[in-house]
Amino acid sequence: MTARQPRRLFRPLIYAAATATIGGSVLYYSYRPRNIPGSDPAAVPPKFGPDGTIAPPRFPKARSRAEQIADLKRSAAISHTSEATDGPFSRPFRSGGKTYNEETEGDKPYDLLIIGGGATGSGIALDAATRGLRVACIERDDFSSGTSSKSTKLVHGGVRYLEKAVWELDYNQYKLVKEALRERKYFLHTAPHLSSWLPIMLPIQKWWQAPYFWMGTKAYDFLAGSEGIESSYFLTKSKALEAFPMLKRNNVVGALVYYDGAHNDSRMNVSIAMTAALYGATVVNHMEVVGLEKDATGRLCGARVKDLVQEKNGKRAEEFTIKAKGIINATGPFTDSIRKMDDQTVDEIVAPSSGVHVILPGYYSPAKMGLIDPKTSDGRVIFFLPWQGNTIAGTTDAPTEISQNPIAGEEEINWILSEIRGYLAPDINVRRGDVLAAWSGIRPLVRDPKAKNTESLVRNHLITVSDSGLLTCAGGKWTTYRQMAEEAVDEAIPQYGLRTGPVEHVPHISGTEMVDDAAPLDGTCQTHQVRLIGAHGYSKTLFINLIQHFGVETDVAKHLTESYGDRAWTVAALSAPTEKRFPVRGIRISPLYPFIDGEVRYAVRHEYAQTAVDVIARRTRLAFLNAQAALEALPTVIDLMAEELKWDRKRKDLEWRESVQFLASMGLAKSKLSVTRRDVESGKAAEYDEHERKLYSRHDRPADTIESDSKFKSGENPMIGKDSPANK
């Protein structure tokens, strides 16, 4: 009896201590000190002179596009005359870590020829180049011209994939989420200027959903482990409405907030390609593959290509051959077309799925928080996210046919708007006219013969090698591009008998010899550590230095540093004086957005931009943010590019027609497809007929001006209808 008494006393103490230990561990794990990528000071801080002025850094420049093409031609030892405007390419240059000259090693075949300059293809080029391989990467259109520029702009593991993995006990889904969460951290480390953490709200409409969503978000946090940053948390109804005041009040009892990544997809893609170029890869856009070459044994040994830019300039584009030991097919939705060049009888492996997104004004969402609807009216997931000052909403998921520039259908656009109305307060009128841009992207999902619809397809990637040696990397998603590239190169090395090695002459991408990239380029994959161009000198306060040195506007300076990182110094330096007291530099190409003239010059000189669409869609994001604003900016963009690339009148006219046609795929009104440059410059392009005004106009008619305040005579103001209540 006496012995039992201490046990009764100690048992509650043991339980209390265990509970306190577990609870304390959970609290510490949730609120532990964390190093948030992008919040660190710049690895290469700005230099100040004795008088306190800033000394802008000087960066290495990649070889010109003409020099890159000359390199491609030398791989087949073809005698030719360079068409470069800078003169013949006669100086030695580096590929990987090996310095060579055109008379010695320039006529040797490449180790790898990569077809496709999207996220996967550019990622493979960077991976291979940083392993010391001699690499070429060619793209028929432009870097990120297809799926890679038309994503939801998220860098995420995928909460819906985790839910499927649990309920369907699907290990492949789980593996995809785990892999993506790891890659998400690498994104933020290697390109902090182009990616960031974004809190995403999950509204709770019924109290019973709270524990279910809480367990789901906590499982997402737990699965991220050390790759996670902030923990998910619960918001009461009042706090949820304070954070997201646009929400419908009677539909919300609370909310959970979890964290994922967001990025500028096409600028990320261009940065990957240009970083590969600086590490020695031969990277060329607007270069079309017209056929594959095989040797006497039936093995692939090269590809026949032609330069499409020459055709745009009114010249005949001669075909030439690029020789390579191995060829990698990374063409996304167009994977099967390249596979059929190799073997006409091959079965198709890509199941294309259409994903439509719309862009709305920024007032539809908070500037720093997104929203996810996990169960729409038809069971799909829809995101509602802040992006580049506007709001992006999407996406749909339906089987589709493959085309170069698919157009978002009105049915899909109206479905997205209808779903948005279900979440927003009734006093917010969600109108078709508020859609600034709309596009359709094609997801290159790997086909599963047993799947009934594309929504049930897992976005796992597939790497396969044909009998003739064509290595195909298909499927996957933006977040896992680096892992896909690593596995593709791992497969290519033994397949083609390649030898990697240390990169001895690492380019000083940071602009200084004082800072090492911290990536030991020893012949193994190091792309999880290789910082992309622009990352070294970036910090969240870099924009202040830019304002102080160049006198650019605050929103322009922030935009430049968040789009170009430390290369914002170069962009600002290429911007023309405004002839004003302030801003001193930077002439906007659109009054609505912070894109400036220096970006056009930088895109041409440093990022291989060859068409106006390259600039308005992928170097800047104007076409994706506002199709009408992009149309109105076209004359300025074309004139700036014409100065840089010496375009004649015919080429400028061609650029106008092709750019307007492209804007149709960005949601430009059909009546605008026939507008001329003169119409835009005179302001006529902003006019709509009554039917299209209801669809595309962002404001009601009439305007709020009363007749007594108008400079027009009575009845002559075109903005005020005769029956306007403002005049009654």
C-alpha positions in Angstrom: 0.0 0.0 0.0 2.9 2.3 0.9 4.7 1.4 -2.3 1.7 2.3 -4.5 1.5 5.8 -3.0 4.7 7.1 -4.7 3.6 5.6 -8.0 0.4 7.5 -7.9 2.3 10.7 -7.3 5.0 10.1 -9.9 2.7 8.9 -12.7 0.9 12.3 -13.2 4.3 14.0 -13.0 5.7 11.7 -15.7 2.6 12.3 -17.9 2.9 16.1 -17.4 6.6 16.1 -18.2 6.1 14.1 -21.3 3.2 16.3 -22.5 5.3 19.4 -21.8 8.3 17.9 -23.7 6.2 17.0 -26.7 4.4 20.3 -26.7 7.6 22.3 -26.3 9.2 20.3 -29.2 6.2 21.1 -31.4 6.3 24.8 -30.5 10.0 25.0 -31.0 9.7 23.2 -34.4 6.9 25.6 -35.4 8.6 28.8 -34.2 12.3 28.0 -34.5 14.7 30.6 -36.0 14.8 30.1 -39.7 16.9 31.4 -42.5 14.6 32.7 -45.2 16.2 32.6 -48.7 16.2 36.0 -50.3 16.4 37.9 -47.0 20.2 37.6 -46.7 22.5 40.5 -47.6 24.0 40.4 -51.1 26.9 38.0 -51.6 28.5 40.8 -53.6 27.5 44.1 -51.9 27.8 47.3 -53.9 31.1 49.2 -53.8 31.3 52.8 -52.6 34.0 55.3 -53.7 35.8 57.7 -51.3 33.2 60.3 -51.9 30.3 57.9 -51.1 29.2 57.4 -54.7 28.4 53.9 -55.9 30.7 52.1 -58.3 28.4 49.9 -60.5 29.8 46.3 -61.0 31.0 45.1 -64.4 29.7 41.7 -65.5 31.0 39.1 -68.0 29.0 39.0 -71.3 27.9 35.9 -73.1 28.9 35.4 -76.7 26.6 37.0 -79.2 23.9 34.9 -81.0 25.9 35.1 -84.3 29.0 33.7 -82.5 26.9 30.9 -81.0 25.6 30.0 -84.5 29.2 30.0 -85.8 30.1 27.6 -83.1 27.2 25.3 -84.1 28.4 25.2 -87.7 31.9 24.4 -86.7 30.7 21.3 -84.9 30.3 19.8 -88.4 33.5 21.4 -89.7 31.4 23.4 -92.3 33.3 26.1 -94.1 31.2 29.3 -93.9 31.4 33.0 -93.7 30.0 34.4 -90.4 27.1 36.7 -90.7 27.9 38.3 -87.3 27.7 42.1 -87.3 30.6 42.1 -84.8 33.0 40.5 -87.3 34.3 36.9 -87.5 34.6 34.9 -84.3 38.3 34.5 -84.1 39.2 34.8 -80.5 39.5 31.7 -78.2 36.5 30.9 -76.1 35.5 28.5 -73.3 33.1 25.7 -73.2 32.7 24.0 -69.8 36.1 24.5 -68.3 38.1 23.9 -71.4 39.5 26.7 -73.4 39.8 26.0 -77.1 40.2 27.7 -80.5 38.2 27.2 -83.6 41.3 25.9 -85.5 41.9 23.1 -82.9 38.8 21.8 -81.2 36.0 23.9 -82.7 35.2 21.3 -85.3 34.7 18.4 -82.9 31.1 17.3 -82.2 29.3 18.4 -79.1 28.9 16.0 -76.2 25.2 16.7 -76.1 22.8 18.5 -78.4 19.6 19.5 -76.5 16.5 20.2 -78.5 14.1 22.5 -76.7 14.9 25.7 -74.7 12.1 25.5 -72.1 12.7 25.0 -68.4 13.8 21.4 -68.9 16.0 21.9 -71.9 17.7 25.0 -70.5 18.1 23.2 -67.2 19.8 20.2 -68.9 22.2 22.6 -70.7 23.2 24.3 -67.4 23.6 20.9 -65.7 25.8 19.5 -68.4 27.9 22.6 -68.9 28.7 22.8 -65.2 29.9 19.2 -65.4 32.5 20.2 -68.0 30.6 18.8 -71.0 30.5 20.5 -74.4 26.8 21.3 -74.8 24.5 22.9 -77.4 20.9 23.8 -76.8 18.6 25.0 -79.6 15.0 26.2 -79.5 12.6 26.6 -82.5 10.9 29.7 -81.0 12.2 31.4 -77.9 13.3 30.4 -74.5 10.1 29.7 -72.5 7.9 30.4 -75.5 5.6 27.4 -74.8 4.5 25.8 -71.5 7.3 27.2 -69.4 5.9 30.8 -69.7 2.3 29.8 -69.1 2.3 28.3 -65.7 0.4 29.3 -62.5 3.7 31.0 -61.4 3.9 28.7 -58.4 6.9 26.8 -57.1 5.1 24.2 -55.1 4.9 20.6 -54.0 1.2 20.4 -54.6 -1.2 20.1 -51.7 -3.7 18.3 -54.0 -1.1 15.7 -54.9 -0.4 15.1 -51.3 -4.2 14.6 -50.6 -4.3 12.1 -53.5 -1.2 10.3 -52.2 -2.9 9.8 -48.8 -6.4 8.8 -49.9 -5.3 6.7 -52.9 -2.2 5.3 -51.1 -0.2 6.3 -54.2 3.5 6.3 -53.7 4.2 8.0 -57.0 2.1 11.0 -55.9 3.9 11.1 -52.6 7.3 10.9 -54.3 6.4 13.8 -56.6 5.4 16.0 -53.7 8.5 15.2 -51.7 10.8 15.8 -54.7 9.0 19.1 -55.5 9.3 20.4 -51.9 13.0 19.8 -51.9 13.4 21.6 -55.3 11.3 24.5 -54.0 14.1 25.4 -51.6 16.7 25.2 -54.3 14.7 27.7 -56.4 14.8 30.3 -53.6 18.5 29.8 -53.0 19.7 29.9 -56.6 17.4 32.7 -57.8 16.2 34.7 -54.9 15.4 37.7 -57.1 13.0 35.7 -59.3 11.3 33.6 -56.6 9.8 34.2 -53.2 7.7 32.7 -50.5 3.9 33.3 -50.8 1.3 32.7 -48.0 -1.7 31.0 -49.5 -5.1 31.1 -47.7 -7.3 28.0 -47.6 -10.8 29.3 -46.6 -12.8 27.2 -44.2 -16.6 27.2 -45.0 -17.7 24.6 -42.5 -16.3 24.0 -39.0 -15.8 20.3 -39.7 -13.3 21.2 -42.4 -11.0 22.9 -39.9 -9.3 19.7 -38.5 -9.1 18.1 -42.0 -7.4 21.2 -43.5 -5.3 21.6 -40.5 -4.0 18.1 -40.7 -3.4 18.5 -44.4 -1.3 21.7 -44.1 0.6 20.3 -41.1 1.4 17.2 -43.1 2.6 19.4 -45.9 4.9 21.3 -43.5 6.2 18.0 -42.0 6.9 16.6 -45.4 8.9 19.7 -46.3 11.1 19.1 -43.3 14.2 21.2 -43.4 13.2 22.5 -46.9 10.3 24.3 -45.4 10.4 27.9 -44.2 7.3 29.2 -42.4 4.7 26.9 -40.7 1.0 26.9 -41.6 -1.3 28.6 -39.2 -5.0 29.1 -38.4 -6.9 32.4 -38.8 -10.2 33.2 -37.1 -13.0 34.7 -39.3 -12.1 38.2 -38.4 -8.4 37.8 -39.0 -9.1 36.0 -42.3 -11.3 38.9 -43.5 -8.7 41.4 -42.4 -6.0 39.6 -44.4 -8.2 39.0 -47.4 -11.0 41.6 -47.2 -12.4 40.6 -50.6 -13.8 37.3 -49.3 -17.5 36.7 -48.9 -18.3 37.0 -45.2 -21.1 34.6 -44.8 -19.1 31.8 -46.4 -16.1 31.9 -44.1 -15.8 30.6 -40.5 -12.0 30.8 -40.5 -9.0 30.0 -42.7 -5.7 28.1 -42.7 -2.6 29.7 -44.3 0.3 27.7 -45.6 3.4 28.7 -47.6 4.5 27.9 -51.1 6.8 29.5 -53.6 6.1 31.9 -56.4 8.3 32.9 -59.3 8.5 34.8 -62.6 8.5 31.8 -64.9 9.8 33.0 -68.2 12.4 35.3 -66.7 13.6 32.3 -64.7 13.8 30.3 -67.9 15.8 33.0 -69.7 18.1 33.3 -66.7 18.8 29.5 -66.7 19.6 29.6 -70.4 21.9 32.7 -70.1 23.7 31.2 -67.1 24.3 28.0 -69.2 25.7 30.3 -71.9 28.1 32.0 -69.5 29.3 28.5 -68.3 30.2 27.7 -71.9 27.1 26.1 -73.4 26.1 27.1 -77.0 22.6 28.4 -76.6 20.6 29.5 -79.6 16.9 30.4 -80.0 14.8 30.6 -83.2 16.7 27.6 -84.6 14.5 24.9 -86.0 15.3 21.2 -86.2 14.2 20.0 -89.7 15.7 16.5 -89.4 17.9 14.1 -87.5 21.1 12.6 -88.8 22.2 9.0 -88.3 25.5 7.2 -88.9 26.0 4.0 -90.8 25.0 1.9 -87.8 21.7 3.7 -87.4 22.7 5.7 -84.3 21.9 9.4 -84.1 24.9 11.6 -84.6 23.4 15.1 -85.3 20.6 17.3 -86.4 19.8 19.4 -89.5 18.7 22.9 -88.5 17.9 26.3 -90.0 17.9 29.8 -88.6 14.4 31.2 -88.6 15.6 34.8 -88.0 17.2 34.8 -91.5 13.8 34.0 -93.0 12.2 36.9 -91.0 14.9 39.2 -92.5 13.9 38.2 -96.0 16.9 36.0 -96.6 17.1 32.3 -97.4 17.8 30.2 -94.3 20.4 27.7 -95.3 20.2 24.3 -93.5 23.3 23.1 -91.8 24.1 20.1 -89.5 25.1 20.1 -85.9 27.2 17.1 -84.9 26.8 15.6 -81.4 27.6 12.4 -79.6 24.1 12.4 -78.0 20.8 14.1 -78.6 18.3 14.9 -75.9 14.7 15.7 -76.7 13.2 18.2 -74.2 10.5 19.8 -76.3 7.5 19.6 -73.8 4.2 19.2 -75.7 6.1 18.7 -79.0 8.0 15.7 -77.6 6.3 13.2 -80.0 7.1 15.3 -83.1 10.8 14.9 -82.5 10.4 11.3 -81.5 8.7 10.7 -84.9 11.6 12.3 -86.7 13.7 9.5 -85.2 11.1 6.7 -85.7 7.8 7.3 -87.6 6.2 4.2 -86.0 6.7 5.2 -82.4 3.7 5.4 -80.1 2.9 8.8 -78.6 3.6 9.3 -74.9 2.4 12.8 -74.3 -1.2 13.5 -73.2 -1.6 17.2 -73.7 -3.8 19.0 -71.2 -4.9 22.7 -71.5 -4.6 25.0 -68.5 -6.3 28.4 -68.9 -5.4 31.4 -66.7 -6.8 34.9 -66.5 -5.2 38.1 -65.3 -7.3 40.5 -63.2 -6.5 43.9 -61.7 -4.4 43.9 -58.6 -7.3 45.1 -56.4 -8.9 41.6 -56.6 -6.4 40.2 -54.1 -4.0 41.3 -51.3 -0.5 42.2 -52.6 1.2 39.5 -50.4 -1.4 36.6 -50.1 -2.9 34.1 -52.4 -6.0 31.9 -52.1 -6.8 28.3 -53.1 -10.2 26.8 -53.7 -9.6 23.1 -53.1 -13.0 22.0 -54.4 -14.6 24.0 -57.2 -18.0 23.2 -58.7 -16.6 20.4 -60.8 -14.1 19.1 -58.2 -11.0 20.9 -59.7 -8.6 23.2 -57.8 -8.4 26.9 -58.6 -5.7 29.4 -57.4 -6.1 33.1 -56.9 -2.7 34.7 -56.6 -1.0 38.1 -56.6 1.5 38.4 -59.5 3.5 41.3 -60.8 1.1 43.8 -59.4 -2.0 42.1 -60.9 -4.0 39.0 -59.9 -3.7 35.7 -61.6 -6.6 33.1 -61.5 -6.6 29.6 -62.8 -6.5 27.0 -63.8 -8.6 24.6 -65.9 -7.6 21.1 -66.8 -8.9 19.5 -70.0 -7.6 17.4 -72.9 -6.5 19.5 -75.8 -4.8 19.4 -79.2 -1.2 20.6 -79.5 -0.7 24.0 -81.1 2.0 26.7 -81.1 -0.1 29.5 -79.4 -3.4 28.1 -78.1 -6.2 30.5 -77.4 -8.2 30.6 -74.1 -11.8 29.9 -74.8 -14.6 32.1 -73.5 -16.2 29.0 -71.8 -13.0 28.4 -69.7 -12.7 32.2 -69.0 -16.2 32.4 -67.8 -15.9 29.3 -65.7 -12.9 30.8 -63.8 -14.8 34.1 -63.3 -17.8 32.1 -62.0 -15.8 30.3 -59.5 -14.2 33.5 -58.3 -17.6 35.1 -57.7 -18.4 32.3 -55.4 -15.6 33.3 -53.0 -15.7 37.1 -53.3 -18.0 39.5 -51.5 -21.2 40.2 -53.3 -20.4 43.9 -53.6 -17.5 43.1 -55.8 -18.7 42.8 -59.4 -16.5 40.3 -61.2 -16.8 41.3 -64.8 -15.5 40.0 -68.1 -14.2 43.4 -68.8 -11.8 43.1 -65.8 -9.9 40.4 -67.6 -6.7 42.1 -68.7 -5.2 39.0 -70.3 -6.0 35.3 -70.7 -4.0 32.5 -72.1 -3.9 28.7 -72.4 -0.9 26.7 -71.6 -0.4 23.0 -72.7 0.8 20.7 -69.9 2.9 17.9 -71.4 1.6 15.1 -69.1 3.0 11.7 -69.7 0.3 9.4 -71.1 -1.0 6.6 -68.9 -3.1 4.1 -70.9 -5.2 3.3 -67.8 -6.1 6.9 -67.0 -9.6 8.1 -67.9 -8.8 11.8 -67.8 -5.8 14.1 -67.7 -6.7 15.3 -64.1 -5.8 11.9 -62.8 -2.4 11.9 -64.5 0.6 12.3 -62.2 3.1 14.9 -63.4 6.0 12.6 -62.9 8.6 12.8 -65.6 9.7 10.1 -67.9 13.2 9.5 -69.3 13.5 7.1 -72.2 16.1 6.2 -74.8 15.2 5.0 -78.3 17.1 2.2 -80.2 18.9 4.9 -82.2 19.9 6.8 -79.1 17.4 9.6 -78.8 17.1 10.4 -75.1 13.7 11.9 -74.3 12.9 13.7 -71.1 9.1 14.4 -70.9 6.5 15.2 -68.3 7.2 16.7 -65.0 6.5 20.3 -63.9 8.3 23.6 -63.5 9.2 23.0 -59.9 11.1 19.8 -60.6 12.9 21.0 -63.8 16.3 20.8 -62.0 15.8 17.3 -60.8 14.7 16.2 -64.3 17.8 17.8 -65.8 20.0 16.0 -63.4 18.5 12.7 -64.1 18.6 13.3 -67.9 22.3 14.1 -67.8 23.0 11.1 -65.4 21.3 8.9 -68.0 23.2 10.5 -70.9 26.7 10.1 -69.6 26.8 6.3 -69.7 24.5 6.1 -72.7 26.8 8.2 -74.9 30.1 7.3 -73.2 30.7 10.9 -72.0 33.4 11.9 -69.6 32.7 14.7 -67.1 35.4 16.7 -65.4 36.1 19.8 -63.2 35.4 23.2 -64.7 38.7 24.9 -64.3 38.0 28.3 -65.6 34.8 29.3 -63.8 33.4 32.5 -65.2 33.0 35.3 -62.6 29.3 35.6 -63.1 29.1 37.7 -59.9 31.2 40.4 -61.6 34.1 40.0 -59.2 36.9 37.6 -58.4 36.5 38.2 -54.7 33.4 36.0 -54.4 33.3 32.3 -55.1 30.0 30.8 -56.3 30.4 28.2 -53.5 29.6 25.4 -56.0 32.5 23.0 -56.4 32.3 22.2 -60.1 34.1 18.9 -59.9 32.2 17.0 -62.6 29.2 16.0 -60.5 25.8 17.7 -60.5 26.0 21.0 -58.6 23.0 22.9 -60.0 21.4 22.9 -56.6 24.2 25.3 -55.6 24.9 27.2 -58.8 23.4 30.6 -58.5 21.7 31.9 -61.6 22.7 35.1 -63.4 21.6 38.1 -61.3 21.5 36.3 -57.9 25.0 37.1 -56.5 24.5 40.8 -55.9 20.8 40.8 -55.2 19.3 41.9 -51.9 15.9 43.3 -50.9 17.5 46.7 -50.5 19.3 46.8 -53.8 16.6 48.9 -55.4 17.6 51.8 -53.1 21.2 51.8 -54.5 19.7 51.8 -58.0 17.5 54.9 -57.2 20.4 56.8 -55.6 22.8 56.1 -58.5 20.6 56.3 -61.6 17.6 58.4 -60.4 14.9 55.9 -61.5 11.5 55.7 -60.0 10.9 53.6 -56.9 8.5 51.1 -58.5 10.8 50.8 -61.6 13.8 50.2 -59.3 12.0 47.5 -57.4 10.8 45.9 -60.6 14.3 45.9 -62.1 16.0 44.3 -59.1 13.2 41.6 -58.8 13.4 40.8 -62.5 17.2 41.0 -63.2 18.8 40.9 -59.8 22.3 42.5 -59.8 22.0 42.9 -63.6 19.6 45.7 -62.9 22.7 47.9 -62.9 23.2 47.1 -66.5 19.6 47.5 -67.4 19.4 50.9 -65.8 22.6 52.0 -67.5 21.1 51.2 -70.8 18.0 53.3 -70.1 17.7 56.7 -71.8 17.6 60.0 -69.9 14.1 61.4 -69.4 15.2 65.1 -69.6 13.2 65.6 -66.4 14.3 66.5 -62.9 13.0 63.1 -61.7 13.1 60.4 -62.8 16.4 61.0 -64.4 16.5 57.7 -66.3 14.1 55.1 -67.6 11.4 55.9 -70.2 8.4 53.6 -69.7 7.2 51.6 -72.6 3.7 51.5 -71.0 2.4 54.2 -68.6 0.6 51.4 -66.6 3.6 49.3 -65.7 7.2 49.7 -64.6 8.8 48.3 -67.8 11.4 50.7 -69.3 13.3 51.2 -72.5 16.6 49.9 -71.0 15.0 46.4 -70.7 14.4 46.3 -74.5 18.1 47.1 -75.2 19.3 44.7 -72.5 17.1 41.9 -73.9 18.6 42.3 -77.4 22.2 42.8 -76.3 22.4 40.3 -73.4 19.5 37.9 -73.7 19.2 37.0 -77.4 15.8 38.6 -77.9 15.1 38.6 -81.7 11.5 39.5 -82.0 9.1 42.0 -80.4 7.2 39.0 -78.9 10.4 37.9 -77.2 10.4 41.2 -75.4 6.7 41.9 -74.6 6.0 38.3 -73.5 9.1 36.8 -72.1 11.8 39.4 -71.3 9.2 41.7 -69.9 5.8 40.2 -69.0 3.6 43.0 -70.4 1.7 40.7 -72.8 0.8 38.4 -69.9 -0.2 41.2 -67.7 -2.3 43.3 -70.1 -2.8 42.4 -73.7 -4.2 45.9 -74.7 -1.3 47.7 -72.9 1.1 45.4 -74.8 -0.5 46.4 -78.1 -0.2 50.1 -77.3 3.5 49.5 -76.3 4.4 47.7 -79.6 5.4 50.8 -81.6 8.0 51.8 -79.0 9.3 48.2 -78.6 9.6 47.7 -82.4 11.4 51.0 -82.9 13.9 50.3 -80.0 14.6 46.8 -81.4 14.9 48.1 -84.9 17.7 50.5 -83.7 19.6 47.6 -82.1 19.1 45.0 -84.8 19.1 47.3 -87.9 15.6 46.2 -89.1 14.3 47.6 -92.3 10.7 48.6 -93.0 9.6 45.2 -94.1 11.0 43.5 -91.0 9.2 46.1 -88.8 5.9 45.5 -90.6 6.4 41.7 -90.1 7.0 42.2 -86.4 3.9 44.2 -86.1 1.7 41.6 -87.8 3.2 38.7 -85.9 3.1 40.5 -82.6 -0.6 41.4 -82.9 -1.4 37.8 -84.0 0.4 36.6 -80.8 -1.6 38.9 -78.6 -4.7 37.1 -79.8 -3.5 34.2 -77.8 -3.1 36.6 -74.8 -6.8 37.6 -74.9 -6.7 40.6 -77.1 -10.1 41.5 -78.5 -10.8 40.1 -81.9 -11.6 43.5 -83.4 -8.0 44.6 -82.5 -6.3 42.0 -84.7 -6.7 44.2 -87.7 -5.5 47.4 -86.2 -2.5 49.2 -87.7 0.4 51.0 -86.1 -1.2 54.3 -87.1 -4.4 53.3 -85.3 -2.5 52.6 -82.1 -0.5 55.8 -82.3 -3.6 57.9 -82.9 -5.5 56.3 -80.0 -8.1 54.6 -82.1 -7.0 51.2 -80.9 -8.6 52.0 -77.5 -12.0 52.3 -79.0 -14.6 49.4 -78.8 -18.0 48.8 -80.3 -20.9 48.4 -77.9 -20.7 44.6 -77.8 -16.9 44.5 -77.1 -17.2 47.4 -74.7 -19.3 45.2 -72.5 -16.7 42.4 -72.7 -13.5 44.3 -72.5 -14.1 47.7 -71.0 -12.8 48.1 -67.4 -15.2 50.9 -66.4 -18.9 51.7 -66.7 -20.3 54.2 -69.2 -20.8 57.1 -68.9 -17.7 58.6 -67.1 -18.1 60.5 -63.8 -17.3 63.9 -65.4 -20.3 66.2 -65.2 -21.1 68.4 -68.2 -20.3 71.7 -66.3 -16.7 70.5 -65.8 -16.2 69.3 -69.3 -14.0 71.2 -71.8 -16.4 70.1 -74.6 -19.5 71.9 -75.6 -22.9 70.5 -74.6 -23.6 67.2 -76.3 -20.1 66.9 -77.9 -18.2 65.0 -75.2 -17.7 61.5 -76.5 -17.3 60.1 -73.0 -20.8 61.3 -71.8 -23.9 59.8 -73.2 -26.9 62.1 -73.9 -28.9 60.3 -71.3 -26.2 60.3 -68.7 -27.5 60.6 -65.2 -24.5 62.8 -64.4 -26.2 65.6 -66.4 -29.6 65.2 -64.9 
